């Protein structure tokens, strides 16, 4: 095994061994810089991160690496130093640079590798139309979704496709755009900065929520947007929330963000989660037993990234330990990801409505009413989410049962999925409802707290 593969395998093993919060906080941005004579030189983002890792993780990291590398290894931590500011005499990004490891484009993020289902189908169709259609036809376009559900994948896929058509397409995050703008003002090169962006055929800006409260960045984007519109060029944004929810956005920029098509990427439903797990495991040559796939699909409900992480961790652990993938191993991965292990059974839409209403001490009629009190609205969204997860009803059928439309149900499901991941009380509600649907006695014990919170 070479040094690079040993380091990748070590990170995979550490991801299984450590809690998700520790791994994401301290090791997610750690990278191998170079290797020589048993010494792995590794970059970390800050001096504080280096000191913390040296005190708490370095010994176990070294032991794991030596075991995988099958020879004594040393790890040297150095603080990463960013490259010098790029000259504006050189192109920002080209198709050739997209293949380079230092490029912001991930070579795996292509339209053909994006797994589409009902929760993200419109977003995928919009991205495909932008990538393959007339430049500027859907400008501006906005992709909205919570963390880990495919916004960056689609933006970079569009960039790849446009670059292959020899279009001058620029992809960067809103933070990188802001940093470049500040540097250009500081160095007196802001005219060159503006020309570089304004001469592009397409501009794709990720994590647009970053520009909230940054007046200069917003003003610059408004000016660029106006030029793009007059020249029929394409501009695409991605953000984790709608413009109407960005409270520190100027009216000028908000109106422009809302001027074109907006596509929401919802959390994947059960059918899409099954498909993602099947495709990701197949791509890695991993045999995923049906019961393991079902366990992961019913427990990892928040985003696509968790599904990919579970497959990667299963693959790494299985490869290094020469163990076949089992339900017990999957449960260990779920614990590392912070997901509960309760197996959820399929049921009918009518039964979901009845049990959810009983849990919140309401009637099914209350759930389907036009009432919008906080308690009823929460119960209604919970009914939407549980029905999507545990019944075979479509979003349209769920909406019809509750007197709502398809998009309202999709939004409600996404909102509850995010809250369940963060709110232990709401997660307890969900578990109690699932227990009641499975014929267990959890309902009565949890109903009173649920009512009290209303």
Secondary structure, 3 states (H helix, E strand, C coil): CCHHHHHHHHHHHHHHHCCHHHHHHHHCCCEEEEEECCEEEEEECCHHHHHHHHHHCHHHHHHHHHHHHCCCCEEEEEECCCCCCCCCCCCCCCHHHHCCCCCCCCCCCCHHHCCCCHHHHHHHHHHHHHHHCCCCCCCCEEEEECCCCCHHHHHHHHHHHHHHCCCCEEEEEHHHHHHHHHHHHHHCCHHHHHHHHHCCCEEEEECHHHHCCCHHHHHHHHHHHHHHHHCCCEEEEEECCCHHHCCCCCHHHHHHHCCCCEEEECCCCHHHHHHHHHHHHHHCCCCCCHHHHHHHHHHCCCCHHHHHHHHHHHHHHHHHHCCCCCHHHHHHHHHHHCCCCCCCCCCCHHHHHHHHHHHCCCCHHHHCCCCCCHHHHHHHHHHHHHHHHHCCCCHHHHHHHHCCCHHHHHHHHHHHHHHHHHCHHHHHHHHHHHHHHCCCCHHHHHHHHHHHHC
